[in-house]
Amino acid sequence: MATVVLDGFQTTLCAKAVASANSIALSRAAAIKLNAVGVGNRVYLTIKDRVNYELVQYDHVADWDASDPAVIQLPVVRDARGLGAKNFPYGACVASEVNSLYIVDYIAQSGGGS
């Protein structure tokens, strides 16, 4: 499984995300953009608002398409960095960014470091 960064991927939550949830609500259009991750690969997404941020892991197991619901409950691993899952309001920013988890995975995928 390769870890990727989707340059320029940014969207907002379509519903609040509670810390105990194992999915986040995104628009179908945003979910379709996540098809670029590639089946069998993953991306770390940053969720942030004015106060909090959290890294979540999304493993892409199948492509999304126009027949899917308008709002997708995207399955994610919450609190991927181990700093605690947070609550986020409707409209919080969701983006693909280079982060510490991506760098660690990139080094491991490249066969470097130990």
N, C-alpha and C positions, 0 to 999 in steps of 0.2 A: 504494500500500500504506500503510495507516494503522497507526500504532503505538498500542496500547491498554494499559491497566493493568486487570487484573481484581481489583477490590476484594475483599479477603478470601481470595484464592486462596492456599492453603498446603497442602502435602502433603509426603511424604518419598520418598526414593529407595527403590525396591524391590530394588535391587542396587547394588553399588559402581559408581562411575563413574571410569574411568581417564582420565587427561588426554588421551590420544590418541584417545579414542572420539568419534564424531560423533553419538551418541545418548545419552539417559539413560532409565533404566527407571522408569516410573511405573505406578501402578495404572490399570486401565481406567476406574474411577470418576473419577480425577483427570483423565485424558485427555478424558473426556466433558465435564468442566467447562471444559476449554480450548476447546470448541466456541464458547463465548461470545466468543472472539477474533474470529470471523467469517472465512469463507473469503477469502483474499486479504490478510489483515491479519497483523500480527506482535505479539508480546509479548516483552519481556525478562524472563527468569526469573533470580532470584538463587538460587544453590545455596550453602549455608553449613553449616559444622559448627563445632566449638569453636575451630578454628584458622584455617581458610581460608574465603574466599568467592570466587565467580566469577559474572559475568553471562554468560548464554547467550541467544541469540536463537532464538525459535521462530516459524517462518513457518507459519501455518495454511492448508493447501492442501486439506483435506477433513475432514469431520466424522467423529468417532469414534462408535461405537455398541455396543450390547450384544453384537453378533456378533464383535467384536474380541477378541483374547486377553486373559486376565485381567491380564497384565503387558504393557504397551506399550513398545516401544523408540521413544521419542519423538525424531525427528530434530531436532537443534539445531546451531547454529553455536556452537562452544565459544569461550571467551575473547573474547567480543564487545567487551569494553572494552580489550583489548590488554595486560593485565597478566600474562598467562600462564595456561594451563589448569592445573587442579589435579586431584588425585585426591580422591575423596570416598567415605566408607564407606556401606554400606547404612544407611538411616535418616536420612541427612543431609537437612536442611530444604530444600525448594524452594518459592519464593514469588514472587508478582508484586508488585513494589513500585515506587514512583516512584524513579527513579535518574537519573544524569547522561545516559545514552543516551536515555532516554525524553524528558527535557527538551529535548535537542538536536533530536530528531525532532519533538517537539511544536511547537517554534519554527519549524522548517522547514515543517511541514504548515500552520501558521497564516500563512505568508507573511512572517513577521518575521525579523529578524536577517539578517546577512550577514557 
